[in-house]
């Protein structure tokens, strides 16, 4: 799928440094807060 959730450069930097990427809806109320608090939100992608 072509979800266009982040730009190609950011994705490549995460991939090269083996950093996981958390994909979530910024439009969902409280989603960012839950992520910062370490709660389960969105999808964790290991590239």
mmCIF entry with sequence, helices, sheets and N, C-alpha, C, O atoms, coordinates in Angstrom:
data_MODEL
# 
_entry.id   MODEL 
# 
_entity.id                         1 
_entity.type                       polymer 
_entity.pdbx_number_of_molecules   1 
# 
_entity_poly.entity_id                      1 
_entity_poly.type                           'polypeptide(L)' 
_entity_poly.nstd_linkage                   no 
_entity_poly.nstd_monomer                   no 
_entity_poly.pdbx_seq_one_letter_code       
;(UNK)(UNK)(UNK)(UNK)(UNK)(UNK)(UNK)(UNK)(UNK)(UNK)(UNK)(UNK)(UNK)(UNK)(UNK)(UNK)
(UNK)(UNK)(UNK)(UNK)(UNK)(UNK)(UNK)(UNK)(UNK)(UNK)(UNK)(UNK)(UNK)(UNK)(UNK)(UNK)
(UNK)(UNK)(UNK)(UNK)(UNK)(UNK)(UNK)(UNK)(UNK)(UNK)(UNK)(UNK)(UNK)(UNK)(UNK)
;
_entity_poly.pdbx_seq_one_letter_code_can   XXXXXXXXXXXXXXXXXXXXXXXXXXXXXXXXXXXXXXXXXXXXXXX 
_entity_poly.pdbx_strand_id                 A 
# 
loop_
_entity_poly_seq.entity_id 
_entity_poly_seq.num 
_entity_poly_seq.mon_id 
_entity_poly_seq.hetero 
1 1  UNK n 
1 2  UNK n 
1 3  UNK n 
1 4  UNK n 
1 5  UNK n 
1 6  UNK n 
1 7  UNK n 
1 8  UNK n 
1 9  UNK n 
1 10 UNK n 
1 11 UNK n 
1 12 UNK n 
1 13 UNK n 
1 14 UNK n 
1 15 UNK n 
1 16 UNK n 
1 17 UNK n 
1 18 UNK n 
1 19 UNK n 
1 20 UNK n 
1 21 UNK n 
1 22 UNK n 
1 23 UNK n 
1 24 UNK n 
1 25 UNK n 
1 26 UNK n 
1 27 UNK n 
1 28 UNK n 
1 29 UNK n 
1 30 UNK n 
1 31 UNK n 
1 32 UNK n 
1 33 UNK n 
1 34 UNK n 
1 35 UNK n 
1 36 UNK n 
1 37 UNK n 
1 38 UNK n 
1 39 UNK n 
1 40 UNK n 
1 41 UNK n 
1 42 UNK n 
1 43 UNK n 
1 44 UNK n 
1 45 UNK n 
1 46 UNK n 
1 47 UNK n 
# 
_struct_asym.id          A 
_struct_asym.entity_id   1 
# 
loop_
_struct_conf.conf_type_id 
_struct_conf.id 
_struct_conf.pdbx_PDB_helix_id 
_struct_conf.beg_label_comp_id 
_struct_conf.beg_label_asym_id 
_struct_conf.beg_label_seq_id 
_struct_conf.pdbx_beg_PDB_ins_code 
_struct_conf.end_label_comp_id 
_struct_conf.end_label_asym_id 
_struct_conf.end_label_seq_id 
_struct_conf.pdbx_end_PDB_ins_code 
_struct_conf.beg_auth_comp_id 
_struct_conf.beg_auth_asym_id 
_struct_conf.beg_auth_seq_id 
_struct_conf.end_auth_comp_id 
_struct_conf.end_auth_asym_id 
_struct_conf.end_auth_seq_id 
_struct_conf.pdbx_PDB_helix_class 
_struct_conf.details 
_struct_conf.pdbx_PDB_helix_length 
HELX_P HELX_P1 AA1 UNK A 8  ? UNK A 16 ? UNK A 8  UNK A 16 1 ? 9 
HELX_P HELX_P2 AA2 UNK A 31 ? UNK A 36 ? UNK A 31 UNK A 36 1 ? 6 
# 
_struct_conf_type.id          HELX_P 
_struct_conf_type.criteria    ? 
_struct_conf_type.reference   ? 
# 
_struct_sheet.id               AA1 
_struct_sheet.type             ? 
_struct_sheet.number_strands   2 
_struct_sheet.details          ? 
# 
_struct_sheet_order.sheet_id     AA1 
_struct_sheet_order.range_id_1   1 
_struct_sheet_order.range_id_2   2 
_struct_sheet_order.offset       ? 
_struct_sheet_order.sense        anti-parallel 
# 
loop_
_struct_sheet_range.sheet_id 
_struct_sheet_range.id 
_struct_sheet_range.beg_label_comp_id 
_struct_sheet_range.beg_label_asym_id 
_struct_sheet_range.beg_label_seq_id 
_struct_sheet_range.pdbx_beg_PDB_ins_code 
_struct_sheet_range.end_label_comp_id 
_struct_sheet_range.end_label_asym_id 
_struct_sheet_range.end_label_seq_id 
_struct_sheet_range.pdbx_end_PDB_ins_code 
_struct_sheet_range.beg_auth_comp_id 
_struct_sheet_range.beg_auth_asym_id 
_struct_sheet_range.beg_auth_seq_id 
_struct_sheet_range.end_auth_comp_id 
_struct_sheet_range.end_auth_asym_id 
_struct_sheet_range.end_auth_seq_id 
AA1 1 UNK A 21 ? UNK A 23 ? UNK A 21 UNK A 23 
AA1 2 UNK A 43 ? UNK A 45 ? UNK A 43 UNK A 45 
# 
loop_
_atom_site.group_PDB 
_atom_site.id 
_atom_site.type_symbol 
_atom_site.label_atom_id 
_atom_site.label_alt_id 
_atom_site.label_comp_id 
_atom_site.label_asym_id 
_atom_site.label_entity_id 
_atom_site.label_seq_id 
_atom_site.pdbx_PDB_ins_code 
_atom_site.Cartn_x 
_atom_site.Cartn_y 
_atom_site.Cartn_z 
_atom_site.occupancy 
_atom_site.B_iso_or_equiv 
_atom_site.pdbx_formal_charge 
_atom_site.auth_seq_id 
_atom_site.auth_comp_id 
_atom_site.auth_asym_id 
_atom_site.auth_atom_id 
_atom_site.pdbx_PDB_model_num 
ATOM 1   N N  . UNK A 1 1  ? 0.824  -1.198 0.000  1.00 0.00 ? 1  UNK A N  1 
ATOM 2   C CA . UNK A 1 1  ? 0.000  0.000  0.000  1.00 0.00 ? 1  UNK A CA 1 
ATOM 3   C C  . UNK A 1 1  ? 0.859  1.249  0.000  1.00 0.00 ? 1  UNK A C  1 
ATOM 4   O O  . UNK A 1 1  ? 1.967  1.252  0.536  1.00 0.00 ? 1  UNK A O  1 
ATOM 5   N N  . UNK A 1 2  ? 0.357  2.283  -0.589 1.00 0.00 ? 2  UNK A N  1 
ATOM 6   C CA . UNK A 1 2  ? 1.045  3.576  -0.610 1.00 0.00 ? 2  UNK A CA 1 
ATOM 7   C C  . UNK A 1 2  ? 0.320  4.515  0.350  1.00 0.00 ? 2  UNK A C  1 
ATOM 8   O O  . UNK A 1 2  ? -0.465 5.359  -0.083 1.00 0.00 ? 2  UNK A O  1 
ATOM 9   N N  . UNK A 1 3  ? 0.580  4.372  1.660  1.00 0.00 ? 3  UNK A N  1 
ATOM 10  C CA . UNK A 1 3  ? -0.149 5.137  2.666  1.00 0.00 ? 3  UNK A CA 1 
ATOM 11  C C  . UNK A 1 3  ? 0.354  6.562  2.828  1.00 0.00 ? 3  UNK A C  1 
ATOM 12  O O  . UNK A 1 3  ? -0.369 7.416  3.341  1.00 0.00 ? 3  UNK A O  1 
ATOM 13  N N  . UNK A 1 4  ? 1.578  6.833  2.401  1.00 0.00 ? 4  UNK A N  1 
ATOM 14  C CA . UNK A 1 4  ? 2.177  8.165  2.489  1.00 0.00 ? 4  UNK A CA 1 
ATOM 15  C C  . UNK A 1 4  ? 2.132  8.723  3.908  1.00 0.00 ? 4  UNK A C  1 
ATOM 16  O O  . UNK A 1 4  ? 1.673  9.843  4.137  1.00 0.00 ? 4  UNK A O  1 
ATOM 17  N N  . UNK A 1 5  ? 2.616  7.921  4.856  1.00 0.00 ? 5  UNK A N  1 
ATOM 18  C CA . UNK A 1 5  ? 2.599  8.354  6.247  1.00 0.00 ? 5  UNK A CA 1 
ATOM 19  C C  . UNK A 1 5  ? 3.848  9.127  6.647  1.00 0.00 ? 5  UNK A C  1 
ATOM 20  O O  . UNK A 1 5  ? 3.843  9.826  7.660  1.00 0.00 ? 5  UNK A O  1 
ATOM 21  N N  . UNK A 1 6  ? 4.919  9.012  5.864  1.00 0.00 ? 6  UNK A N  1 
ATOM 22  C CA . UNK A 1 6  ? 6.130  9.785  6.132  1.00 0.00 ? 6  UNK A CA 1 
ATOM 23  C C  . UNK A 1 6  ? 6.950  9.882  4.851  1.00 0.00 ? 6  UNK A C  1 
ATOM 24  O O  . UNK A 1 6  ? 6.776  9.085  3.929  1.00 0.00 ? 6  UNK A O  1 
ATOM 25  N N  . UNK A 1 7  ? 7.839  10.858 4.803  1.00 0.00 ? 7  UNK A N  1 
ATOM 26  C CA . UNK A 1 7  ? 8.602  11.036 3.570  1.00 0.00 ? 7  UNK A CA 1 
ATOM 27  C C  . UNK A 1 7  ? 9.701  9.980  3.440  1.00 0.00 ? 7  UNK A C  1 
ATOM 28  O O  . UNK A 1 7  ? 10.100 9.354  4.422  1.00 0.00 ? 7  UNK A O  1 
ATOM 29  N N  . UNK A 1 8  ? 10.166 9.800  2.243  1.00 0.00 ? 8  UNK A N  1 
ATOM 30  C CA . UNK A 1 8  ? 11.135 8.747  1.926  1.00 0.00 ? 8  UNK A CA 1 
ATOM 31  C C  . UNK A 1 8  ? 12.452 8.930  2.680  1.00 0.00 ? 8  UNK A C  1 
ATOM 32  O O  . UNK A 1 8  ? 13.063 7.945  3.094  1.00 0.00 ? 8  UNK A O  1 
ATOM 33  N N  . UNK A 1 9  ? 12.897 10.171 2.865  1.00 0.00 ? 9  UNK A N  1 
ATOM 34  C CA . UNK A 1 9  ? 14.153 10.416 3.573  1.00 0.00 ? 9  UNK A CA 1 
ATOM 35  C C  . UNK A 1 9  ? 14.045 10.001 5.035  1.00 0.00 ? 9  UNK A C  1 
ATOM 36  O O  . UNK A 1 9  ? 14.948 9.351  5.561  1.00 0.00 ? 9  UNK A O  1 
ATOM 37  N N  . UNK A 1 10 ? 12.963 10.365 5.687  1.00 0.00 ? 10 UNK A N  1 
ATOM 38  C CA . UNK A 1 10 ? 12.760 9.988  7.092  1.00 0.00 ? 10 UNK A CA 1 
ATOM 39  C C  . UNK A 1 10 ? 12.702 8.470  7.234  1.00 0.00 ? 10 UNK A C  1 
ATOM 40  O O  . UNK A 1 10 ? 13.288 7.906  8.159  1.00 0.00 ? 10 UNK A O  1 
ATOM 41  N N  . UNK A 1 11 ? 12.003 7.819  6.327  1.00 0.00 ? 11 UNK A N  1 
ATOM 42  C CA . UNK A 1 11 ? 11.913 6.361  6.358  1.00 0.00 ? 11 UNK A CA 1 
ATOM 43  C C  . UNK A 1 11 ? 13.297 5.737  6.185  1.00 0.00 ? 11 UNK A C  1 
ATOM 44  O O  . UNK A 1 11 ? 13.653 4.805  6.906  1.00 0.00 ? 11 UNK A O  1 
ATOM 45  N N  . UNK A 1 12 ? 14.077 6.247  5.232  1.00 0.00 ? 12 UNK A N  1 
ATOM 46  C CA . UNK A 1 12 ? 15.418 5.714  4.973  1.00 0.00 ? 12 UNK A CA 1 
ATOM 47  C C  . UNK A 1 12 ? 16.335 5.900  6.183  1.00 0.00 ? 12 UNK A C  1 
ATOM 48  O O  . UNK A 1 12 ? 17.107 5.000  6.514  1.00 0.00 ? 12 UNK A O  1 
ATOM 49  N N  . UNK A 1 13 ? 16.261 7.050  6.841  1.00 0.00 ? 13 UNK A N  1 
ATOM 50  C CA . UNK A 1 13 ? 17.083 7.287  8.032  1.00 0.00 ? 13 UNK A CA 1 
ATOM 51  C C  . UNK A 1 13 ? 16.734 6.305  9.148  1.00 0.00 ? 13 UNK A C  1 
ATOM 52  O O  . UNK A 1 13 ? 17.625 5.764  9.803  1.00 0.00 ? 13 UNK A O  1 
ATOM 53  N N  . UNK A 1 14 ? 15.446 6.075  9.364  1.00 0.00 ? 14 UNK A N  1 
ATOM 54  C CA . UNK A 1 14 ? 15.021 5.109  10.381 1.00 0.00 ? 14 UNK A CA 1 
ATOM 55  C C  . UNK A 1 14 ? 15.489 3.707  10.018 1.00 0.00 ? 14 UNK A C  1 
ATOM 56  O O  . UNK A 1 14 ? 15.969 2.963  10.874 1.00 0.00 ? 14 UNK A O  1 
ATOM 57  N N  . UNK A 1 15 ? 15.348 3.353  8.755  1.00 0.00 ? 15 UNK A N  1 
ATOM 58  C CA . UNK A 1 15 ? 15.769 2.024  8.298  1.00 0.00 ? 15 UNK A CA 1 
ATOM 59  C C  . UNK A 1 15 ? 17.271 1.844  8.500  1.00 0.00 ? 15 UNK A C  1 
ATOM 60  O O  . UNK A 1 15 ? 17.708 0.820  9.027  1.00 0.00 ? 15 UNK A O  1 
ATOM 61  N N  . UNK A 1 16 ? 18.057 2.825  8.086  1.00 0.00 ? 16 UNK A N  1 
ATOM 62  C CA . UNK A 1 16 ? 19.515 2.722  8.175  1.00 0.00 ? 16 UNK A CA 1 
ATOM 63  C C  . UNK A 1 16 ? 20.005 2.627  9.623  1.00 0.00 ? 16 UNK A C  1 
ATOM 64  O O  . UNK A 1 16 ? 21.008 1.968  9.902  1.00 0.00 ? 16 UNK A O  1 
ATOM 65  N N  . UNK A 1 17 ? 19.300 3.280  10.530 1.00 0.00 ? 17 UNK A N  1 
ATOM 66  C CA . UNK A 1 17 ? 19.686 3.265  11.946 1.00 0.00 ? 17 UNK A CA 1 
ATOM 67  C C  . UNK A 1 17 ? 18.949 2.187  12.741 1.00 0.00 ? 17 UNK A C  1 
ATOM 68  O O  . UNK A 1 17 ? 19.096 2.085  13.960 1.00 0.00 ? 17 UNK A O  1 
ATOM 69  N N  . UNK A 1 18 ? 18.150 1.378  12.023 1.00 0.00 ? 18 UNK A N  1 
ATOM 70  C CA . UNK A 1 18 ? 17.367 0.300  12.648 1.00 0.00 ? 18 UNK A CA 1 
ATOM 71  C C  . UNK A 1 18 ? 16.447 0.823  13.752 1.00 0.00 ? 18 UNK A C  1 
ATOM 72  O O  . UNK A 1 18 ? 16.303 0.201  14.804 1.00 0.00 ? 18 UNK A O  1 
ATOM 73  N N  . UNK A 1 19 ? 15.827 1.977  13.491 1.00 0.00 ? 19 UNK A N  1 
ATOM 74  C CA . UNK A 1 19 ? 14.890 2.575  14.440 1.00 0.00 ? 19 UNK A CA 1 
ATOM 75  C C  . UNK A 1 19 ? 13.468 2.142  14.100 1.00 0.00 ? 19 UNK A C  1 
ATOM 76  O O  . UNK A 1 19 ? 13.075 2.185  12.934 1.00 0.00 ? 19 UNK A O  1 
ATOM 77  N N  . UNK A 1 20 ? 12.698 1.729  15.092 1.00 0.00 ? 20 UNK A N  1 
ATOM 78  C CA . UNK A 1 20 ? 11.302 1.385  14.820 1.00 0.00 ? 20 UNK A CA 1 
ATOM 79  C C  . UNK A 1 20 ? 10.494 2.654  14.535 1.00 0.00 ? 20 UNK A C  1 
ATOM 80  O O  . UNK A 1 20 ? 10.867 3.750  14.955 1.00 0.00 ? 20 UNK A O  1 
ATOM 81  N N  . UNK A 1 21 ? 9.406  2.490  13.830 1.00 0.00 ? 21 UNK A N  1 
ATOM 82  C CA . UNK A 1 21 ? 8.535  3.611  13.473 1.00 0.00 ? 21 UNK A CA 1 
ATOM 83  C C  . UNK A 1 21 ? 7.154  3.340  14.053 1.00 0.00 ? 21 UNK A C  1 
ATOM 84  O O  . UNK A 1 21 ? 6.599  2.260  13.851 1.00 0.00 ? 21 UNK A O  1 
ATOM 85  N N  . UNK A 1 22 ? 6.596  4.308  14.771 1.00 0.00 ? 22 UNK A N  1 
ATOM 86  C CA . UNK A 1 22 ? 5.240  4.185  15.311 1.00 0.00 ? 22 UNK A CA 1 
ATOM 87  C C  . UNK A 1 22 ? 4.300  4.937  14.373 1.00 0.00 ? 22 UNK A C  1 
ATOM 88  O O  . UNK A 1 22 ? 4.438  6.145  14.182 1.00 0.00 ? 22 UNK A O  1 
ATOM 89  N N  . UNK A 1 23 ? 3.353  4.224  13.797 1.00 0.00 ? 23 UNK A N  1 
ATOM 90  C CA . UNK A 1 23 ? 2.380  4.814  12.875 1.00 0.00 ? 23 UNK A CA 1 
ATOM 91  C C  . UNK A 1 23 ? 1.052  4.922  13.609 1.00 0.00 ? 23 UNK A C  1 
ATOM 92  O O  . UNK A 1 23 ? 0.551  3.935  14.148 1.00 0.00 ? 23 UNK A O  1 
ATOM 93  N N  . UNK A 1 24 ? 0.481  6.130  13.628 1.00 0.00 ? 24 UNK A N  1 
ATOM 94  C CA . UNK A 1 24 ? -0.783 6.347  14.327 1.00 0.00 ? 24 UNK A CA 1 
ATOM 95  C C  . UNK A 1 24 ? -1.525 7.509  13.681 1.00 0.00 ? 24 UNK A C  1 
ATOM 96  O O  . UNK A 1 24 ? -0.962 8.255  12.880 1.00 0.00 ? 24 UNK A O  1 
ATOM 97  N N  . UNK A 1 25 ? -2.791 7.649  14.041 1.00 0.00 ? 25 UNK A N  1 
ATOM 98  C CA . UNK A 1 25 ? -3.602 8.745  13.512 1.00 0.00 ? 25 UNK A CA 1 
ATOM 99  C C  . UNK A 1 25 ? -3.429 9.974  14.391 1.00 0.00 ? 25 UNK A C  1 
ATOM 100 O O  . UNK A 1 25 ? -3.797 9.958  15.565 1.00 0.00 ? 25 UNK A O  1 
ATOM 101 N N  . UNK A 1 26 ? -2.876 11.027 13.831 1.00 0.00 ? 26 UNK A N  1 
ATOM 102 C CA . UNK A 1 26 ? -2.711 12.277 14.570 1.00 0.00 ? 26 UNK A CA 1 
ATOM 103 C C  . UNK A 1 26 ? -4.068 12.945 14.798 1.00 0.00 ? 26 UNK A C  1 
ATOM 104 O O  . UNK A 1 26 ? -4.195 13.830 15.644 1.00 0.00 ? 26 UNK A O  1 
ATOM 105 N N  . UNK A 1 27 ? -5.076 12.516 14.043 1.00 0.00 ? 27 UNK A N  1 
ATOM 106 C CA . UNK A 1 27 ? -6.420 13.089 14.174 1.00 0.00 ? 27 UNK A CA 1 
ATOM 107 C C  . UNK A 1 27 ? -7.229 12.450 15.301 1.00 0.00 ? 27 UNK A C  1 
ATOM 108 O O  . UNK A 1 27 ? -8.293 12.958 15.655 1.00 0.00 ? 27 UNK A O  1 
ATOM 109 N N  . UNK A 1 28 ? -6.748 11.352 15.867 1.00 0.00 ? 28 UNK A N  1 
ATOM 110 C CA . UNK A 1 28 ? -7.457 10.675 16.955 1.00 0.00 ? 28 UNK A CA 1 
ATOM 111 C C  . UNK A 1 28 ? -7.149 11.393 18.267 1.00 0.00 ? 28 UNK A C  1 
ATOM 112 O O  . UNK A 1 28 ? -5.987 11.480 18.663 1.00 0.00 ? 28 UNK A O  1 
ATOM 113 N N  . UNK A 1 29 ? -8.173 11.908 18.946 1.00 0.00 ? 29 UNK A N  1 
ATOM 114 C CA . UNK A 1 29 ? -7.944 12.646 20.196 1.00 0.00 ? 29 UNK A CA 1 
ATOM 115 C C  . UNK A 1 29 ? -7.166 11.816 21.224 1.00 0.00 ? 29 UNK A C  1 
ATOM 116 O O  . UNK A 1 29 ? -7.526 10.676 21.518 1.00 0.00 ? 29 UNK A O  1 
ATOM 117 N N  . UNK A 1 30 ? -6.100 12.406 21.761 1.00 0.00 ? 30 UNK A N  1 
ATOM 118 C CA . UNK A 1 30 ? -5.311 11.766 22.805 1.00 0.00 ? 30 UNK A CA 1 
ATOM 119 C C  . UNK A 1 30 ? -4.282 10.757 22.327 1.00 0.00 ? 30 UNK A C  1 
ATOM 120 O O  . UNK A 1 30 ? -3.551 10.198 23.144 1.00 0.00 ? 30 UNK A O  1 
ATOM 121 N N  . UNK A 1 31 ? -4.206 10.508 21.021 1.00 0.00 ? 31 UNK A N  1 
ATOM 122 C CA . UNK A 1 31 ? -3.295 9.475  20.509 1.00 0.00 ? 31 UNK A CA 1 
ATOM 123 C C  . UNK A 1 31 ? -1.832 9.813  20.806 1.00 0.00 ? 31 UNK A C  1 
ATOM 124 O O  . UNK A 1 31 ? -1.091 8.956  21.290 1.00 0.00 ? 31 UNK A O  1 
ATOM 125 N N  . UNK A 1 32 ? -1.414 11.022 20.528 1.00 0.00 ? 32 UNK A N  1 
ATOM 126 C CA . UNK A 1 32 ? -0.017 11.406 20.765 1.00 0.00 ? 32 UNK A CA 1 
ATOM 127 C C  . UNK A 1 32 ? 0.319  11.321 22.252 1.00 0.00 ? 32 UNK A C  1 
ATOM 128 O O  . UNK A 1 32 ? 1.398  10.859 22.619 1.00 0.00 ? 32 UNK A O  1 
ATOM 129 N N  . UNK A 1 33 ? -0.591 11.761 23.097 1.00 0.00 ? 33 UNK A N  1 
ATOM 130 C CA . UNK A 1 33 ? -0.375 11.690 24.546 1.00 0.00 ? 33 UNK A CA 1 
ATOM 131 C C  . UNK A 1 33 ? -0.187 10.242 24.990 1.00 0.00 ? 33 UNK A C  1 
ATOM 132 O O  . UNK A 1 33 ? 0.702  9.955  25.792 1.00 0.00 ? 33 UNK A O  1 
ATOM 133 N N  . UNK A 1 34 ? -1.009 9.327  24.479 1.00 0.00 ? 34 UNK A N  1 
ATOM 134 C CA . UNK A 1 34 ? -0.888 7.919  24.853 1.00 0.00 ? 34 UNK A CA 1 
ATOM 135 C C  . UNK A 1 34 ? 0.464  7.349  24.418 1.00 0.00 ? 34 UNK A C  1 
ATOM 136 O O  . UNK A 1 34 ? 1.061  6.552  25.141 1.00 0.00 ? 34 UNK A O  1 
ATOM 137 N N  . UNK A 1 35 ? 0.940  7.747  23.259 1.00 0.00 ? 35 UNK A N  1 
ATOM 138 C CA . UNK A 1 35 ? 2.245  7.274  22.787 1.00 0.00 ? 35 UNK A CA 1 
ATOM 139 C C  . UNK A 1 35 ? 3.362  7.797  23.690 1.00 0.00 ? 35 UNK A C  1 
ATOM 140 O O  . UNK A 1 35 ? 4.253  7.042  24.079 1.00 0.00 ? 35 UNK A O  1 
ATOM 141 N N  . UNK A 1 36 ? 3.314  9.083  24.022 1.00 0.00 ? 36 UNK A N  1 
ATOM 142 C CA . UNK A 1 36 ? 4.333  9.681  24.893 1.00 0.00 ? 36 UNK A CA 1 
ATOM 143 C C  . UNK A 1 36 ? 4.341  9.006  26.264 1.00 0.00 ? 36 UNK A C  1 
ATOM 144 O O  . UNK A 1 36 ? 5.397  8.848  26.876 1.00 0.00 ? 36 UNK A O  1 
ATOM 145 N N  . UNK A 1 37 ? 3.166  8.610  26.740 1.00 0.00 ? 37 UNK A N  1 
ATOM 146 C CA . UNK A 1 37 ? 3.058  7.949  28.042 1.00 0.00 ? 37 UNK A CA 1 
ATOM 147 C C  . UNK A 1 37 ? 3.411  6.466  27.986 1.00 0.00 ? 37 UNK A C  1 
ATOM 148 O O  . UNK A 1 37 ? 3.382  5.775  29.004 1.00 0.00 ? 37 UNK A O  1 
ATOM 149 N N  . UNK A 1 38 ? 3.745  5.980  26.784 1.00 0.00 ? 38 UNK A N  1 
ATOM 150 C CA . UNK A 1 38 ? 4.150  4.585  26.640 1.00 0.00 ? 38 UNK A CA 1 
ATOM 151 C C  . UNK A 1 38 ? 2.995  3.614  26.524 1.00 0.00 ? 38 UNK A C  1 
ATOM 152 O O  . UNK A 1 38 ? 3.186  2.402  26.624 1.00 0.00 ? 38 UNK A O  1 
ATOM 153 N N  . UNK A 1 39 ? 1.801  4.135  26.313 1.00 0.00 ? 39 UNK A N  1 
ATOM 154 C CA . UNK A 1 39 ? 0.630  3.277  26.175 1.00 0.00 ? 39 UNK A CA 1 
ATOM 155 C C  . UNK A 1 39 ? 0.544  2.722  24.759 1.00 0.00 ? 39 UNK A C  1 
ATOM 156 O O  . UNK A 1 39 ? 1.177  3.233  23.835 1.00 0.00 ? 39 UNK A O  1 
ATOM 157 N N  . UNK A 1 40 ? -0.247 1.673  24.608 1.00 0.00 ? 40 UNK A N  1 
ATOM 158 C CA . UNK A 1 40 ? -0.400 1.015  23.311 1.00 0.00 ? 40 UNK A CA 1 
ATOM 159 C C  . UNK A 1 40 ? -1.281 1.859  22.394 1.00 0.00 ? 40 UNK A C  1 
ATOM 160 O O  . UNK A 1 40 ? -2.468 2.043  22.664 1.00 0.00 ? 40 UNK A O  1 
ATOM 161 N N  . UNK A 1 41 ? -0.707 2.363  21.327 1.00 0.00 ? 41 UNK A N  1 
ATOM 162 C CA . UNK A 1 41 ? -1.445 3.185  20.359 1.00 0.00 ? 41 UNK A CA 1 
ATOM 163 C C  . UNK A 1 41 ? -0.782 3.027  19.006 1.00 0.00 ? 41 UNK A C  1 
ATOM 164 O O  . UNK A 1 41 ? 0.445  3.062  18.907 1.00 0.00 ? 41 UNK A O  1 
ATOM 165 N N  . UNK A 1 42 ? -1.570 2.855  17.974 1.00 0.00 ? 42 UNK A N  1 
ATOM 166 C CA . UNK A 1 42 ? -1.042 2.751  16.620 1.00 0.00 ? 42 UNK A CA 1 
ATOM 167 C C  . UNK A 1 42 ? -0.352 1.421  16.375 1.00 0.00 ? 42 UNK A C  1 
ATOM 168 O O  . UNK A 1 42 ? -0.612 0.430  17.059 1.00 0.00 ? 42 UNK A O  1 
ATOM 169 N N  . UNK A 1 43 ? 0.529  1.419  15.389 1.00 0.00 ? 43 UNK A N  1 
ATOM 170 C CA . UNK A 1 43 ? 1.241  0.215  14.975 1.00 0.00 ? 43 UNK A CA 1 
ATOM 171 C C  . UNK A 1 43 ? 2.739  0.472  15.026 1.00 0.00 ? 43 UNK A C  1 
ATOM 172 O O  . UNK A 1 43 ? 3.214  1.493  14.529 1.00 0.00 ? 43 UNK A O  1 
ATOM 173 N N  . UNK A 1 44 ? 3.475  -0.439 15.619 1.00 0.00 ? 44 UNK A N  1 
ATOM 174 C CA . UNK A 1 44 ? 4.929  -0.328 15.680 1.00 0.00 ? 44 UNK A CA 1 
ATOM 175 C C  . UNK A 1 44 ? 5.516  -1.135 14.530 1.00 0.00 ? 44 UNK A C  1 
ATOM 176 O O  . UNK A 1 44 ? 5.267  -2.334 14.406 1.00 0.00 ? 44 UNK A O  1 
ATOM 177 N N  . UNK A 1 45 ? 6.300  -0.460 13.689 1.00 0.00 ? 45 UNK A N  1 
ATOM 178 C CA . UNK A 1 45 ? 6.883  -1.090 12.509 1.00 0.00 ? 45 UNK A CA 1 
ATOM 179 C C  . UNK A 1 45 ? 8.393  -1.159 12.686 1.00 0.00 ? 45 UNK A C  1 
ATOM 180 O O  . UNK A 1 45 ? 9.044  -0.148 12.948 1.00 0.00 ? 45 UNK A O  1 
ATOM 181 N N  . UNK A 1 46 ? 8.941  -2.355 12.541 1.00 0.00 ? 46 UNK A N  1 
ATOM 182 C CA . UNK A 1 46 ? 10.396 -2.542 12.578 1.00 0.00 ? 46 UNK A CA 1 
ATOM 183 C C  . UNK A 1 46 ? 10.864 -2.694 11.139 1.00 0.00 ? 46 UNK A C  1 
ATOM 184 O O  . UNK A 1 46 ? 10.419 -3.597 10.431 1.00 0.00 ? 46 UNK A O  1 
ATOM 185 N N  . UNK A 1 47 ? 11.764 -1.810 10.702 1.00 0.00 ? 47 UNK A N  1 
ATOM 186 C CA . UNK A 1 47 ? 12.239 -1.857 9.309  1.00 0.00 ? 47 UNK A CA 1 
ATOM 187 C C  . UNK A 1 47 ? 13.682 -2.282 9.244  1.00 0.00 ? 47 UNK A C  1 
ATOM 188 O O  . UNK A 1 47 ? 14.250 -2.377 8.156  1.00 0.00 ? 47 UNK A O  1 
# 
